[in-house]
Amino acid sequence: MRFIRHPKDFYAGVIFIGFGIAAILVGNNYALGTAARMGPGYFPRILGILLIVLGGALSLRALRLQGSAVPAWKWRPTLVVLGSVVLFGLVVTRPGAVLSTVLLIVLSSAASREFRPLESLVSGILLAAWSVR
């Protein structure tokens, strides 16, 4: 695929197009309505169309502009973040939302190379306090 000069933008555009198609398919079963009296399917269809247009423009732009290659996939951060979200879902009913939120923030921030335990703990406490307020 030598004609793709900016792979990051190209693949981002393809993802936008995919989400746009999915939004249109999901909203296809709902009544569209009109602009004055929007039905439940109006927003997903319009959003899907806008995502497809934006994704198409981004992908076409990526064929003209020079850009950097897509870096190799990093599995550790992906698995740590996904694991912390799953753990949050499993433990939120027992200790409650506050403790689960703090645990989620601390564990998911451990995925970064710039992880600072004290800062993530303070952030977790502040976000938990803000979410239950």
PyMOL CGO cylinders between C-alpha atoms (Angstrom):
from pymol import cmd
from pymol.cgo import CYLINDER

trace = [
    CYLINDER, 0.00, 0.00, 0.00, 2.54, 2.53, -1.10, 0.3, 1, 1, 1, 1, 1, 1,
    CYLINDER, 2.54, 2.53, -1.10, -0.14, 4.98, -2.22, 0.3, 1, 1, 1, 1, 1, 1,
    CYLINDER, -0.14, 4.98, -2.22, -1.11, 5.64, 1.41, 0.3, 1, 1, 1, 1, 1, 1,
    CYLINDER, -1.11, 5.64, 1.41, 1.26, 8.40, 2.44, 0.3, 1, 1, 1, 1, 1, 1,
    CYLINDER, 1.26, 8.40, 2.44, -0.18, 9.13, 5.91, 0.3, 1, 1, 1, 1, 1, 1,
    CYLINDER, -0.18, 9.13, 5.91, -1.27, 5.79, 7.44, 0.3, 1, 1, 1, 1, 1, 1,
    CYLINDER, -1.27, 5.79, 7.44, -2.46, 7.24, 10.77, 0.3, 1, 1, 1, 1, 1, 1,
    CYLINDER, -2.46, 7.24, 10.77, -4.98, 9.55, 9.12, 0.3, 1, 1, 1, 1, 1, 1,
    CYLINDER, -4.98, 9.55, 9.12, -6.00, 6.91, 6.60, 0.3, 1, 1, 1, 1, 1, 1,
    CYLINDER, -6.00, 6.91, 6.60, -6.84, 4.29, 9.23, 0.3, 1, 1, 1, 1, 1, 1,
    CYLINDER, -6.84, 4.29, 9.23, -8.52, 6.88, 11.45, 0.3, 1, 1, 1, 1, 1, 1,
    CYLINDER, -8.52, 6.88, 11.45, -10.73, 7.78, 8.48, 0.3, 1, 1, 1, 1, 1, 1,
    CYLINDER, -10.73, 7.78, 8.48, -11.55, 4.11, 7.89, 0.3, 1, 1, 1, 1, 1, 1,
    CYLINDER, -11.55, 4.11, 7.89, -12.54, 3.77, 11.56, 0.3, 1, 1, 1, 1, 1, 1,
    CYLINDER, -12.54, 3.77, 11.56, -14.77, 6.87, 11.28, 0.3, 1, 1, 1, 1, 1, 1,
    CYLINDER, -14.77, 6.87, 11.28, -16.43, 5.38, 8.20, 0.3, 1, 1, 1, 1, 1, 1,
    CYLINDER, -16.43, 5.38, 8.20, -16.99, 2.09, 10.04, 0.3, 1, 1, 1, 1, 1, 1,
    CYLINDER, -16.99, 2.09, 10.04, -18.61, 3.82, 13.02, 0.3, 1, 1, 1, 1, 1, 1,
    CYLINDER, -18.61, 3.82, 13.02, -20.72, 5.92, 10.65, 0.3, 1, 1, 1, 1, 1, 1,
    CYLINDER, -20.72, 5.92, 10.65, -22.01, 2.83, 8.87, 0.3, 1, 1, 1, 1, 1, 1,
    CYLINDER, -22.01, 2.83, 8.87, -22.73, 1.18, 12.23, 0.3, 1, 1, 1, 1, 1, 1,
    CYLINDER, -22.73, 1.18, 12.23, -24.67, 4.26, 13.41, 0.3, 1, 1, 1, 1, 1, 1,
    CYLINDER, -24.67, 4.26, 13.41, -26.77, 4.26, 10.26, 0.3, 1, 1, 1, 1, 1, 1,
    CYLINDER, -26.77, 4.26, 10.26, -27.48, 0.53, 10.61, 0.3, 1, 1, 1, 1, 1, 1,
    CYLINDER, -27.48, 0.53, 10.61, -28.48, 0.91, 14.25, 0.3, 1, 1, 1, 1, 1, 1,
    CYLINDER, -28.48, 0.91, 14.25, -30.74, 3.88, 13.51, 0.3, 1, 1, 1, 1, 1, 1,
    CYLINDER, -30.74, 3.88, 13.51, -32.24, 2.22, 10.45, 0.3, 1, 1, 1, 1, 1, 1,
    CYLINDER, -32.24, 2.22, 10.45, -34.96, 0.48, 12.50, 0.3, 1, 1, 1, 1, 1, 1,
    CYLINDER, -34.96, 0.48, 12.50, -36.23, 3.75, 14.01, 0.3, 1, 1, 1, 1, 1, 1,
    CYLINDER, -36.23, 3.75, 14.01, -38.52, 6.34, 12.47, 0.3, 1, 1, 1, 1, 1, 1,
    CYLINDER, -38.52, 6.34, 12.47, -36.60, 9.18, 10.82, 0.3, 1, 1, 1, 1, 1, 1,
    CYLINDER, -36.60, 9.18, 10.82, -39.07, 12.04, 11.18, 0.3, 1, 1, 1, 1, 1, 1,
    CYLINDER, -39.07, 12.04, 11.18, -38.32, 15.49, 9.79, 0.3, 1, 1, 1, 1, 1, 1,
    CYLINDER, -38.32, 15.49, 9.79, -35.95, 18.26, 10.77, 0.3, 1, 1, 1, 1, 1, 1,
    CYLINDER, -35.95, 18.26, 10.77, -38.79, 20.02, 12.57, 0.3, 1, 1, 1, 1, 1, 1,
    CYLINDER, -38.79, 20.02, 12.57, -40.08, 16.84, 14.29, 0.3, 1, 1, 1, 1, 1, 1,
    CYLINDER, -40.08, 16.84, 14.29, -37.12, 14.54, 14.65, 0.3, 1, 1, 1, 1, 1, 1,
    CYLINDER, -37.12, 14.54, 14.65, -37.78, 10.89, 15.23, 0.3, 1, 1, 1, 1, 1, 1,
    CYLINDER, -37.78, 10.89, 15.23, -35.56, 8.52, 17.23, 0.3, 1, 1, 1, 1, 1, 1,
    CYLINDER, -35.56, 8.52, 17.23, -33.65, 7.52, 14.08, 0.3, 1, 1, 1, 1, 1, 1,
    CYLINDER, -33.65, 7.52, 14.08, -32.81, 11.07, 12.97, 0.3, 1, 1, 1, 1, 1, 1,
    CYLINDER, -32.81, 11.07, 12.97, -29.75, 11.64, 15.17, 0.3, 1, 1, 1, 1, 1, 1,
    CYLINDER, -29.75, 11.64, 15.17, -28.02, 8.28, 14.48, 0.3, 1, 1, 1, 1, 1, 1,
    CYLINDER, -28.02, 8.28, 14.48, -28.48, 8.68, 10.74, 0.3, 1, 1, 1, 1, 1, 1,
    CYLINDER, -28.48, 8.68, 10.74, -27.26, 12.27, 10.61, 0.3, 1, 1, 1, 1, 1, 1,
    CYLINDER, -27.26, 12.27, 10.61, -24.33, 11.42, 12.90, 0.3, 1, 1, 1, 1, 1, 1,
    CYLINDER, -24.33, 11.42, 12.90, -23.52, 8.39, 10.73, 0.3, 1, 1, 1, 1, 1, 1,
    CYLINDER, -23.52, 8.39, 10.73, -23.57, 10.47, 7.56, 0.3, 1, 1, 1, 1, 1, 1,
    CYLINDER, -23.57, 10.47, 7.56, -21.32, 13.11, 9.13, 0.3, 1, 1, 1, 1, 1, 1,
    CYLINDER, -21.32, 13.11, 9.13, -18.87, 10.43, 10.33, 0.3, 1, 1, 1, 1, 1, 1,
    CYLINDER, -18.87, 10.43, 10.33, -18.75, 8.87, 6.86, 0.3, 1, 1, 1, 1, 1, 1,
    CYLINDER, -18.75, 8.87, 6.86, -18.11, 12.27, 5.23, 0.3, 1, 1, 1, 1, 1, 1,
    CYLINDER, -18.11, 12.27, 5.23, -15.44, 13.17, 7.79, 0.3, 1, 1, 1, 1, 1, 1,
    CYLINDER, -15.44, 13.17, 7.79, -13.81, 9.74, 7.49, 0.3, 1, 1, 1, 1, 1, 1,
    CYLINDER, -13.81, 9.74, 7.49, -13.83, 9.92, 3.71, 0.3, 1, 1, 1, 1, 1, 1,
    CYLINDER, -13.83, 9.92, 3.71, -12.24, 13.37, 3.74, 0.3, 1, 1, 1, 1, 1, 1,
    CYLINDER, -12.24, 13.37, 3.74, -9.61, 12.25, 6.23, 0.3, 1, 1, 1, 1, 1, 1,
    CYLINDER, -9.61, 12.25, 6.23, -8.77, 9.11, 4.25, 0.3, 1, 1, 1, 1, 1, 1,
    CYLINDER, -8.77, 9.11, 4.25, -8.55, 10.99, 0.96, 0.3, 1, 1, 1, 1, 1, 1,
    CYLINDER, -8.55, 10.99, 0.96, -6.36, 13.63, 2.59, 0.3, 1, 1, 1, 1, 1, 1,
    CYLINDER, -6.36, 13.63, 2.59, -4.06, 10.86, 3.80, 0.3, 1, 1, 1, 1, 1, 1,
    CYLINDER, -4.06, 10.86, 3.80, -3.37, 9.88, 0.20, 0.3, 1, 1, 1, 1, 1, 1,
    CYLINDER, -3.37, 9.88, 0.20, -1.87, 13.31, -0.55, 0.3, 1, 1, 1, 1, 1, 1,
    CYLINDER, -1.87, 13.31, -0.55, -0.02, 14.36, 2.62, 0.3, 1, 1, 1, 1, 1, 1,
    CYLINDER, -0.02, 14.36, 2.62, 3.14, 12.78, 3.93, 0.3, 1, 1, 1, 1, 1, 1,
    CYLINDER, 3.14, 12.78, 3.93, 2.99, 11.37, 7.44, 0.3, 1, 1, 1, 1, 1, 1,
    CYLINDER, 2.99, 11.37, 7.44, 4.63, 8.96, 9.81, 0.3, 1, 1, 1, 1, 1, 1,
    CYLINDER, 4.63, 8.96, 9.81, 3.99, 5.25, 9.93, 0.3, 1, 1, 1, 1, 1, 1,
    CYLINDER, 3.99, 5.25, 9.93, 1.68, 3.61, 12.44, 0.3, 1, 1, 1, 1, 1, 1,
    CYLINDER, 1.68, 3.61, 12.44, 3.75, 2.49, 15.44, 0.3, 1, 1, 1, 1, 1, 1,
    CYLINDER, 3.75, 2.49, 15.44, 3.75, -1.10, 16.65, 0.3, 1, 1, 1, 1, 1, 1,
    CYLINDER, 3.75, -1.10, 16.65, 0.84, -2.11, 18.87, 0.3, 1, 1, 1, 1, 1, 1,
    CYLINDER, 0.84, -2.11, 18.87, 1.57, -1.99, 22.58, 0.3, 1, 1, 1, 1, 1, 1,
    CYLINDER, 1.57, -1.99, 22.58, -0.22, -4.87, 24.29, 0.3, 1, 1, 1, 1, 1, 1,
    CYLINDER, -0.22, -4.87, 24.29, 0.67, -4.18, 27.91, 0.3, 1, 1, 1, 1, 1, 1,
    CYLINDER, 0.67, -4.18, 27.91, -1.12, -0.81, 28.24, 0.3, 1, 1, 1, 1, 1, 1,
    CYLINDER, -1.12, -0.81, 28.24, -4.13, -2.13, 26.34, 0.3, 1, 1, 1, 1, 1, 1,
    CYLINDER, -4.13, -2.13, 26.34, -4.48, -5.18, 28.57, 0.3, 1, 1, 1, 1, 1, 1,
    CYLINDER, -4.48, -5.18, 28.57, -3.89, -3.20, 31.78, 0.3, 1, 1, 1, 1, 1, 1,
    CYLINDER, -3.89, -3.20, 31.78, -6.58, -0.63, 30.93, 0.3, 1, 1, 1, 1, 1, 1,
    CYLINDER, -6.58, -0.63, 30.93, -9.09, -3.24, 29.75, 0.3, 1, 1, 1, 1, 1, 1,
    CYLINDER, -9.09, -3.24, 29.75, -8.37, -5.38, 32.81, 0.3, 1, 1, 1, 1, 1, 1,
    CYLINDER, -8.37, -5.38, 32.81, -8.92, -2.46, 35.16, 0.3, 1, 1, 1, 1, 1, 1,
    CYLINDER, -8.92, -2.46, 35.16, -12.26, -1.66, 33.53, 0.3, 1, 1, 1, 1, 1, 1,
    CYLINDER, -12.26, -1.66, 33.53, -13.36, -5.31, 33.81, 0.3, 1, 1, 1, 1, 1, 1,
    CYLINDER, -13.36, -5.31, 33.81, -12.21, -5.38, 37.45, 0.3, 1, 1, 1, 1, 1, 1,
    CYLINDER, -12.21, -5.38, 37.45, -14.20, -2.19, 38.10, 0.3, 1, 1, 1, 1, 1, 1,
    CYLINDER, -14.20, -2.19, 38.10, -17.33, -3.84, 36.71, 0.3, 1, 1, 1, 1, 1, 1,
    CYLINDER, -17.33, -3.84, 36.71, -16.79, -6.93, 38.85, 0.3, 1, 1, 1, 1, 1, 1,
    CYLINDER, -16.79, -6.93, 38.85, -16.16, -5.17, 42.17, 0.3, 1, 1, 1, 1, 1, 1,
    CYLINDER, -16.16, -5.17, 42.17, -18.37, -2.09, 41.94, 0.3, 1, 1, 1, 1, 1, 1,
    CYLINDER, -18.37, -2.09, 41.94, -21.32, -3.87, 43.58, 0.3, 1, 1, 1, 1, 1, 1,
    CYLINDER, -21.32, -3.87, 43.58, -19.39, -5.04, 46.65, 0.3, 1, 1, 1, 1, 1, 1,
    CYLINDER, -19.39, -5.04, 46.65, -17.19, -2.15, 47.92, 0.3, 1, 1, 1, 1, 1, 1,
    CYLINDER, -17.19, -2.15, 47.92, -19.18, 0.56, 46.14, 0.3, 1, 1, 1, 1, 1, 1,
    CYLINDER, -19.18, 0.56, 46.14, -18.56, 3.14, 43.46, 0.3, 1, 1, 1, 1, 1, 1,
    CYLINDER, -18.56, 3.14, 43.46, -16.08, 5.25, 45.43, 0.3, 1, 1, 1, 1, 1, 1,
    CYLINDER, -16.08, 5.25, 45.43, -13.53, 2.53, 46.14, 0.3, 1, 1, 1, 1, 1, 1,
    CYLINDER, -13.53, 2.53, 46.14, -14.02, 0.97, 42.71, 0.3, 1, 1, 1, 1, 1, 1,
    CYLINDER, -14.02, 0.97, 42.71, -13.41, 4.31, 41.00, 0.3, 1, 1, 1, 1, 1, 1,
    CYLINDER, -13.41, 4.31, 41.00, -10.20, 4.89, 42.95, 0.3, 1, 1, 1, 1, 1, 1,
    CYLINDER, -10.20, 4.89, 42.95, -9.07, 1.35, 42.07, 0.3, 1, 1, 1, 1, 1, 1,
    CYLINDER, -9.07, 1.35, 42.07, -9.92, 1.90, 38.40, 0.3, 1, 1, 1, 1, 1, 1,
    CYLINDER, -9.92, 1.90, 38.40, -7.98, 5.17, 38.17, 0.3, 1, 1, 1, 1, 1, 1,
    CYLINDER, -7.98, 5.17, 38.17, -4.89, 3.85, 39.95, 0.3, 1, 1, 1, 1, 1, 1,
    CYLINDER, -4.89, 3.85, 39.95, -4.73, 0.57, 38.02, 0.3, 1, 1, 1, 1, 1, 1,
    CYLINDER, -4.73, 0.57, 38.02, -5.43, 2.07, 34.61, 0.3, 1, 1, 1, 1, 1, 1,
    CYLINDER, -5.43, 2.07, 34.61, -2.87, 4.83, 35.09, 0.3, 1, 1, 1, 1, 1, 1,
    CYLINDER, -2.87, 4.83, 35.09, -0.30, 2.11, 35.84, 0.3, 1, 1, 1, 1, 1, 1,
    CYLINDER, -0.30, 2.11, 35.84, -0.39, 1.36, 32.10, 0.3, 1, 1, 1, 1, 1, 1,
    CYLINDER, -0.39, 1.36, 32.10, 1.65, 4.49, 31.41, 0.3, 1, 1, 1, 1, 1, 1,
    CYLINDER, 1.65, 4.49, 31.41, 5.43, 4.63, 31.57, 0.3, 1, 1, 1, 1, 1, 1,
    CYLINDER, 5.43, 4.63, 31.57, 5.01, 7.93, 33.44, 0.3, 1, 1, 1, 1, 1, 1,
    CYLINDER, 5.01, 7.93, 33.44, 3.01, 6.27, 36.26, 0.3, 1, 1, 1, 1, 1, 1,
    CYLINDER, 3.01, 6.27, 36.26, 3.23, 8.07, 39.58, 0.3, 1, 1, 1, 1, 1, 1,
    CYLINDER, 3.23, 8.07, 39.58, 1.33, 6.21, 42.33, 0.3, 1, 1, 1, 1, 1, 1,
    CYLINDER, 1.33, 6.21, 42.33, 0.71, 9.20, 44.57, 0.3, 1, 1, 1, 1, 1, 1,
    CYLINDER, 0.71, 9.20, 44.57, -0.61, 11.39, 41.74, 0.3, 1, 1, 1, 1, 1, 1,
    CYLINDER, -0.61, 11.39, 41.74, -2.89, 8.65, 40.44, 0.3, 1, 1, 1, 1, 1, 1,
    CYLINDER, -2.89, 8.65, 40.44, -4.20, 7.98, 43.96, 0.3, 1, 1, 1, 1, 1, 1,
    CYLINDER, -4.20, 7.98, 43.96, -5.00, 11.66, 44.47, 0.3, 1, 1, 1, 1, 1, 1,
    CYLINDER, -5.00, 11.66, 44.47, -6.65, 11.81, 41.03, 0.3, 1, 1, 1, 1, 1, 1,
    CYLINDER, -6.65, 11.81, 41.03, -8.67, 8.69, 41.83, 0.3, 1, 1, 1, 1, 1, 1,
    CYLINDER, -8.67, 8.69, 41.83, -9.86, 10.11, 45.14, 0.3, 1, 1, 1, 1, 1, 1,
    CYLINDER, -9.86, 10.11, 45.14, -10.82, 13.45, 43.55, 0.3, 1, 1, 1, 1, 1, 1,
    CYLINDER, -10.82, 13.45, 43.55, -12.66, 11.78, 40.66, 0.3, 1, 1, 1, 1, 1, 1,
    CYLINDER, -12.66, 11.78, 40.66, -14.46, 9.41, 43.03, 0.3, 1, 1, 1, 1, 1, 1,
    CYLINDER, -14.46, 9.41, 43.03, -15.51, 12.28, 45.28, 0.3, 1, 1, 1, 1, 1, 1,
    CYLINDER, -15.51, 12.28, 45.28, -16.68, 14.28, 42.27, 0.3, 1, 1, 1, 1, 1, 1,
    CYLINDER, -16.68, 14.28, 42.27, -18.66, 11.34, 40.82, 0.3, 1, 1, 1, 1, 1, 1,
    CYLINDER, -18.66, 11.34, 40.82, -20.62, 10.65, 44.02, 0.3, 1, 1, 1, 1, 1, 1,
    CYLINDER, -20.62, 10.65, 44.02, -21.29, 14.27, 44.85, 0.3, 1, 1, 1, 1, 1, 1,
]
cmd.load_cgo(trace, "trace")
